[in-house]
Amino acid sequence: MVWRWLYRGARLAIKATISLPHALQQCSHASLVPTQLWRLLKIKGVEQKFSLQNVLLGGAMIPHELVTTAKQHGIRCWLGYGMTETASTVCAKQADSTLGVGLPLIGKSLPRVSHQ
């Protein structure tokens, strides 16, 4: 995921032992769970301009209200699905009101499941 984002122009920031809002300052991309993004958007003074441009969301159902609120702050949300234990995103799509997490990314595949 990191290499894919860097290839697309993202900046990498490694900051330890500081709060999430401070860790994300000057970051263009982040991978978060919905609760983290909600907390970021509800911080007092949220009117400030976020440097975040894209957030990959996963790990839970993504509320459409969260996507709409983020969009109002100039943040595009993407839905991701993958194997957490391997830090691998398999499917992704821009968040919208449609169901699903998108098609497999280039070079990824999902096994066919037979319903017998």
Backbone as numpy.savetxt, mean C-alpha at the origin, in Angstrom:
# Nx Ny Nz CAx CAy CAz Cx Cy Cz
9.43 -6.60 -3.73 8.61 -5.42 -3.73 9.48 -4.16 -3.73
10.51 -4.15 -2.90 11.38 -2.97 -2.81 12.02 -2.67 -4.15
12.55 -3.69 -4.81 13.22 -3.47 -6.10 12.24 -2.97 -7.15
11.03 -3.52 -7.13 10.01 -3.10 -8.10 9.68 -1.62 -7.91
9.56 -1.19 -6.65 9.24 0.21 -6.37 10.41 1.13 -6.70
11.63 0.71 -6.37 12.79 1.54 -6.70 12.92 1.70 -8.21
12.64 0.64 -8.94 12.69 0.69 -10.40 11.72 1.74 -10.94
10.60 1.93 -10.25 9.57 2.89 -10.66 9.81 4.30 -10.11
10.95 4.52 -9.44 11.28 5.87 -8.99 11.04 6.14 -7.52
10.72 5.12 -6.75 10.50 5.32 -5.31 11.82 5.60 -4.61
11.73 6.22 -3.42 12.89 6.43 -2.56 12.83 5.45 -1.41
13.96 4.91 -1.00 14.02 3.96 0.10 14.50 4.68 1.35
13.76 4.52 2.44 14.15 5.13 3.72 14.13 4.05 4.78
15.21 3.95 5.51 15.29 3.01 6.61 15.51 3.82 7.87
14.45 3.90 8.67 14.51 4.70 9.88 13.97 3.86 11.03
14.74 3.70 12.05 14.32 2.88 13.18 13.98 3.74 14.39
13.16 3.18 15.24 12.80 3.75 16.54 12.22 5.17 16.49
11.46 5.46 15.45 10.73 6.73 15.42 9.30 6.44 15.01
8.42 7.39 15.23 7.01 7.17 14.93 6.78 7.02 13.43
5.67 6.38 13.10 5.34 6.15 11.68 5.27 7.44 10.88
4.58 8.49 11.37 4.54 9.72 10.58 5.93 10.31 10.30
6.80 10.25 11.28 8.16 10.76 11.07 8.97 9.85 10.15
8.73 8.54 10.27 9.45 7.60 9.41 9.06 7.76 7.95
7.82 8.21 7.71 7.33 8.34 6.34 7.57 9.71 5.73
8.13 10.63 6.50 8.43 11.95 5.93 9.38 11.78 4.77
9.10 12.44 3.69 9.89 12.43 2.46 9.87 11.09 1.74
8.96 10.19 2.13 8.81 8.91 1.42 7.70 9.05 0.39
7.93 8.48 -0.78 6.92 8.54 -1.84 6.01 7.32 -1.84
6.51 6.18 -1.35 5.78 4.92 -1.37 5.87 4.26 0.01
4.80 3.56 0.39 4.83 2.80 1.64 3.94 1.58 1.50
4.26 0.56 2.24 3.44 -0.64 2.31 2.87 -0.68 3.72
1.56 -0.57 3.85 0.92 -0.45 5.16 -0.30 -1.36 5.25
-0.72 -1.61 6.48 -2.03 -2.23 6.69 -3.02 -1.08 6.88
-4.31 -1.32 6.68 -5.29 -0.24 6.75 -5.23 0.58 8.04
-5.04 -0.05 9.18 -5.00 0.67 10.45 -3.88 1.70 10.47
-2.73 1.36 9.91 -1.62 2.32 9.88 -1.97 3.54 9.04
-2.61 3.34 7.89 -2.97 4.47 7.05 -4.05 5.32 7.72
-5.05 4.67 8.36 -6.08 5.43 9.10 -5.42 6.33 10.13
-4.50 5.78 10.91 -3.83 6.56 11.95 -3.04 7.72 11.37
-2.38 7.49 10.27 -1.61 8.53 9.62 -2.52 9.67 9.15
-3.66 9.33 8.58 -4.58 10.33 8.06 -5.32 11.09 9.16
-5.43 10.50 10.35 -6.17 11.14 11.44 -5.29 11.96 12.37
-4.01 12.07 12.08 -3.10 12.85 12.92 -3.49 14.31 12.87
-3.43 14.96 14.01 -3.75 16.38 14.09 -2.85 17.13 13.12
-3.43 18.04 12.35 -2.66 18.78 11.36 -2.51 18.02 10.06
-3.44 17.08 9.82 -3.35 16.23 8.63 -3.44 17.05 7.33
-3.83 18.30 7.45 -3.94 19.14 6.27 -2.59 19.34 5.57
-1.51 19.07 6.31 -0.19 19.21 5.71 -0.08 18.33 4.47
0.74 18.71 3.56 0.94 17.95 2.33 1.78 16.71 2.63
1.26 15.56 2.25 2.00 14.32 2.42 2.97 14.15 1.27
4.13 13.60 1.55 5.06 13.26 0.49 4.66 11.92 -0.13
3.86 11.14 0.61 3.41 9.85 0.09 2.57 10.05 -1.15
2.89 9.28 -2.16 2.13 9.32 -3.40 1.36 8.02 -3.62
1.94 6.92 -3.15 1.36 5.59 -3.35 1.50 4.77 -2.09
0.42 4.07 -1.72 0.46 3.17 -0.58 -0.09 1.82 -1.01
0.70 0.77 -0.79 0.25 -0.59 -1.04 -0.39 -1.07 0.25
-1.67 -1.41 0.19 -2.42 -1.87 1.36 -2.66 -3.36 1.27
-2.60 -4.02 2.40 -2.86 -5.45 2.45 -3.06 -5.89 3.88
-3.25 -7.17 4.06 -3.36 -7.73 5.39 -4.75 -7.71 5.99
-5.70 -7.07 5.34 -7.07 -6.99 5.85 -7.96 -6.44 4.74
-9.26 -6.46 4.98 -10.21 -5.85 4.04 -9.93 -4.35 4.01
-9.94 -3.75 2.83 -9.63 -2.33 2.69 -10.94 -1.56 2.54
-11.29 -0.73 3.53 -12.53 0.04 3.42 -12.44 1.09 2.30
-13.51 1.20 1.52 -13.54 2.18 0.43 -13.40 3.60 0.98
-13.94 3.84 2.17 -13.84 5.16 2.80 -12.36 5.54 3.04
-11.54 4.57 3.39 -10.11 4.82 3.60 -9.45 5.24 2.29
-9.76 4.54 1.22 -9.20 4.85 -0.09 -9.62 6.26 -0.52
-10.89 6.59 -0.30 -11.40 7.91 -0.67 -10.72 9.01 0.14
-10.56 8.79 1.43 -9.90 9.78 2.29 -8.45 9.98 1.89
-7.76 8.89 1.62 -6.36 8.98 1.19 -6.26 9.75 -0.12
-7.17 9.48 -1.04 -7.16 10.14 -2.34 -7.32 11.66 -2.18
-8.14 12.08 -1.21 -8.33 13.50 -0.94 -7.03 14.17 -0.48
-6.10 13.37 0.02 -4.80 13.87 0.45 -3.70 13.60 -0.57
-4.11 13.23 -1.79 -3.14 13.01 -2.86 -2.41 11.68 -2.80
-2.97 10.72 -2.08 -2.34 9.41 -1.94 -3.15 8.38 -2.72
-2.50 7.72 -3.69 -3.14 6.62 -4.43 -2.95 5.34 -3.62
-4.02 4.58 -3.50 -3.95 3.32 -2.77 -3.98 2.16 -3.75
-3.20 1.17 -3.44 -3.12 -0.05 -4.23 -3.43 -1.22 -3.31
-4.13 -2.20 -3.84 -4.42 -3.41 -3.08 -3.37 -4.44 -3.46
-2.83 -5.09 -2.46 -1.83 -6.11 -2.72 -2.22 -7.42 -2.08
-1.86 -8.47 -2.74 -2.07 -9.81 -2.20 -0.79 -10.59 -2.44
-0.35 -11.27 -1.42 0.85 -12.08 -1.58 1.13 -12.90 -0.34
2.28 -13.51 -0.36 2.68 -14.37 0.74 3.53 -13.56 1.71
2.94 -13.20 2.82 3.61 -12.37 3.81 4.95 -12.98 4.22
4.97 -14.29 4.41 6.18 -14.95 4.90 7.35 -14.85 3.91
7.08 -14.53 2.65 8.16 -14.38 1.68 8.30 -12.94 1.20
7.51 -12.03 1.80 7.53 -10.61 1.42 7.35 -10.44 -0.08
6.46 -11.23 -0.63 6.25 -11.23 -2.08 4.83 -10.83 -2.42
4.69 -9.76 -3.20 3.39 -9.36 -3.71 3.14 -10.15 -4.99
2.03 -10.87 -5.04 1.71 -11.70 -6.19 0.72 -10.97 -7.10
-0.31 -10.37 -6.50 -1.32 -9.64 -7.27 -1.43 -8.22 -6.72
-1.76 -7.30 -7.59 -1.96 -5.92 -7.14 -2.84 -5.19 -8.15
-3.56 -4.19 -7.64 -4.35 -3.32 -8.51 -4.60 -2.02 -7.75
-4.90 -0.97 -8.49 -5.24 0.28 -7.85 -6.58 0.09 -7.14
-6.67 0.60 -5.93 -7.89 0.44 -5.14 -9.04 1.21 -5.77
-10.16 0.55 -5.88 -11.38 1.18 -6.37 -12.56 0.44 -5.74
-13.74 0.65 -6.23 -14.91 0.05 -5.61 -15.19 -1.37 -6.10
-14.36 -1.89 -7.01 -14.58 -3.25 -7.50 -13.93 -4.27 -6.59
-14.45 -5.48 -6.62 -13.92 -6.56 -5.80 -12.63 -7.11 -6.39
-11.86 -7.77 -5.57 -10.66 -8.47 -6.03 -9.39 -7.69 -5.76
-8.27 -8.37 -5.95 -6.96 -7.77 -5.72 -6.14 -7.68 -7.00
-6.78 -7.83 -8.14 -6.08 -7.68 -9.40 -5.55 -8.98 -9.95
-4.86 -8.86 -11.06 -4.27 -10.01 -11.74 -2.85 -10.22 -11.24
-2.31 -11.42 -11.43 -0.92 -11.65 -11.04 0.02 -10.68 -11.76
1.03 -10.22 -11.05 2.04 -9.35 -11.63 2.88 -10.14 -12.63
3.58 -9.45 -13.49 4.42 -10.10 -14.50 5.41 -11.03 -13.80
5.48 -12.25 -14.26 6.38 -13.23 -13.69 5.79 -13.98 -12.50
4.55 -13.68 -12.13 3.89 -14.35 -11.00 2.71 -15.16 -11.54
2.32 -16.18 -10.79 1.16 -16.96 -11.21 0.47 -17.52 -9.95
-0.77 -17.86 -10.13 -1.55 -18.49 -9.07 -1.90 -19.90 -9.52
-1.87 -20.85 -8.59 -2.23 -22.22 -9.00 -3.73 -22.32 -9.28
-4.06 -23.16 -10.23 -5.47 -23.40 -10.52 -6.02 -24.33 -9.44
-7.21 -24.00 -8.98 -7.85 -24.82 -7.96 -9.03 -25.53 -8.59
-9.06 -26.83 -8.40 -10.16 -27.63 -8.94 -11.21 -27.78 -7.87
-12.45 -27.47 -8.19 -13.57 -27.62 -7.25 -14.31 -28.92 -7.57
-13.93 -29.97 -6.90 -14.55 -31.27 -7.16 -15.48 -31.68 -6.06
